[in-house]
Amino acid sequence: MDSKVPAHPVHSARPAHSAHGAHAENPAHPAHSVHPGHAENPAPETPAPENSAPENSGPDDRGPGNPGPEGAARERPPRERLAPAHRIAADLDGYLGDPMDDEAGPFSYKAIVEAEERDELPPGAVDAVRAWGFPKYLVPIGLGGRLTTLEELFFVTRGISRRSVTVAVMYGSGLLAVNPVWLWGDDWQRRTVADGVLRGDLACFGVSEADHGSDVMASESEAEIQGDELVLTGVKWPVGNATRGRFVTTYARTGPRDFSLILVDKRELDPAAWSSLPPVRTVGLRGHDLSGVAFSGARLPAERVIGRRGSGLVQTLKTLQITRTAIAALSVGTMDAVVRIGMEYARQRTLYGSDIYKIPVIRDHLVKAHLDLLIAECVAIPVARCLTVAPGRLSLWSSIAKYFVPVLGEEVVASIGTVLAARGYLREGVAHGVFQKLQRDHAIASIFEGTTHVNLANVAGQLPFLIDPPAETGREDELLADLFRWTRTPPPWDPDGRLLQLTNEGRDEVGQRFEEISEEMLAAANAHAAPGVAAELKDLVSAIGALRARIEEGIRANEGDTSSVAALTRAKRYCELHAMTSCMLTWLHNRSAFGGAFEDGQWLVLCLQRLLQRAQPDTVLSEDLLPALEEAMFAATGERRWFSLLSLVPPSSSLLPSAGDE
């Protein structure tokens, strides 16, 4: 049997895995689960044991096994499982099929490229994701949807993005529009939007105006208050889903210095009072509805203001923290797609008597691209968990993820373009020429929800308040475990805009605890990592510590400078340090449960070396640590699994739930 997706998928059965292998299209190893988009009463997920160790014990104390560096058999807690997001993603991947398979329906690269040539979405693609139930992951569970954690939405968006960034962006634009309703809307607003989205209606976020860009204080759209009505006039452009969308969350002036977000349901308006603008032609995302909407004296009830009147600017800034985090999934999905294309091409293309993977520069590009993808996971997944674990930290961490992960994605795409050479420039041939589409589509990731420079400026503005950390609360260790341990299920999301903050108020438990985290990592590496890893990590900690000291010195010497090119450069380095510490924490909090090549830690050394290359280009990767990484790369390529840290987990692992667990 295979996993081909019909144009109108049926609801009664989940497609089996494709004929390419038993692990086809699974993020890790097969997860035999009830279809989340179809099951009405799914069995609850068995949570990972979270209180089996003392409050102040580290991740190295969890679990009965305590093997030495010689690689003795590792034991894991008997019921430890990955959080449900991984199972949901595996289900979606199996349902959509292998994009490299020409017969895999609307999400095959063949169908995607053919539709691209017509500036369209593949016929049946939207039907397929709706039939699986993707719109339910835009609606919180308390309103009838399946959005429990942002981590779940992150993973399903990653799964769609490695096939079609365009389809993922269509729903991402809707997410941006509906989040203010979940966070601040009244009961009627929430219920109306939830019912519409669950039925397949689209939404859009009407903030941008042609003459003002990101200068939202200059917005000319106005909602005049006349008794119990609002009279809305203005033009929003460019806006994703502006023509197809039913709901328009509209940013408009409601007073001399006041701006509000207004829920506009086009069905409530006089058709003569609004119109759609022509579609905008773009380099990528062909087939996506990018257009605009014009209001001319459109009347709607005054209670359509979302939350308190005049709070639109703050609401917009807070809402962007969530979508910035989700956008990282576009980049990770794209990285997975292009690395797969590059790996398969390098193993199949023969030059000078052997496959081109054996050419040193080709191998170097592919190894570094794979490391960048692993680094992106370490950075993005904890920030996705942050929405329900520590929402008050998103103001900083979402900007770090939104800057850093798309930049990594751009570099990976460019690197794989070098591997493909002339083939990457063609609109046919390798994977039906989908690479050039992925390259064009991914360019949007650094533009959406604040450009690269906007997000770096957000980070730079907080740096002076982060170099002298406030007193610790005593919950730092538990917070980091909640963020970084993949076998912990984050708490469910109960949307409340008051929990989001405009700044981190001087707290950054990731960046400010580098010394403690490094000491814990080195102790664990001495006890559990492969031979030689601890020594490599000790040298890296020294180099990273020196880099941190230089950045801190620069911040102190220029405390009032948060907008110059030099300030943005310091912000870049801070983001890189955040990524380094995130890699350390990911290893610390998962090594015992994951075991195998993950616990051995060679990948951690390589990721830290790769990150250090950004500031110190003469840093080299340790050649003797590459074989384990390459083995995982080859296995993920051959078995058509996600490129992920999970590819370093032994195949016999039972981290994912089995059929008997459902």
Buried (B, 14 or more C-beta within 10 A) or exposed (E): EBBBBBEEBEEEEBBEBBEBBEBBBBBBBBBBBBBBBBBEEBEEBBBBBBEEBEEEEBBBEBBEBEBEBEEEEBEBBEEBBBBBBBBBBBBBBBBBBBBBBEBBBBBBBBBBBBBBEEEEBBBBBBBBBBBBBBBBBBBBBBBEBBBBBBBBBBBBBBBBBBBBBBBBBBBBBBBBBBBBBBBBBBEEBBBBBBEBBBEEBBBBBBBBBEEBEEEBEEBEBBBEEEEEBBBBBBBBBBBBBBBBBBBBBBBBBBEEEEBBBBBBBBEEBEEEBBEBBEBBEBEBBBBBBBBBBBBBEBBBEBEBBBBEBBBBBBBBBBBBBBBBBBBBBBBBBBBBBBBBBBBBBBBEBEEEEEBBBEBEEBBBBBBBBBBBBBBBBBBBBBBBBBBBBBBBBBBBBBBBBBBBBBBBBBBBBBBBBBBBEEBBEEEEBBBBBBBBBBBBBBBBBBEBBBBBBBBBBBBBBBBBBBBEBEEEEEEBBBBBBBBBBBBBBBEEBEBEBEBBBEEBEBBBBBBBBBEBBBEBBBBBBBEBBBEBBBBBBBEBBEBBBEBBEEBBEBBEEBEEBBEEEEBBBBBBBBBBBBBBBBBBBBBBBBBBBBBBBBBBBBBBBBBBBBBBBBBEEEBEBEEEBBEBBBEBBBBBBBBBBBBBBBBBBBEEBEBBBEEEBB
